[in-house]
């Protein structure tokens, strides 16, 4: 499982990502391709899925920029690339704890150009 790669297409951008070795990552990978519509919350993009998971034992709300996460309350995939309305300093902070399942392999700030309503797609690379 380690190092499984996916591609995220968001609007007119496309970027590679690497998945972690977690149950959340395995579940997300098994559901590919996943499509949705982007919502933005500060410098976070999220979109609802039909995946339903509980929090992992290591779920957290403060994450690294470039993290891919699953947000259990919203059944949503999240991409973090900067501050959110919940941030206290400059750290990306989710609305509530998320399951980290991967990271962007490149410059995550490319997502700054993605607007709410843009089509999102996660697929095997």
Secondary structure, 3 states (H helix, E strand, C coil): CCCCEEEEEECCEEEEEEECCCHHHHHHHHCCCEEEECEECCCEEEEECCCCCCCCCCCEEEECCCEEEEEHHHCEEEEECCCCCCCCCCCEEEEEEEEEEEEECCCHHHHHHCCCCCEEEEEEC
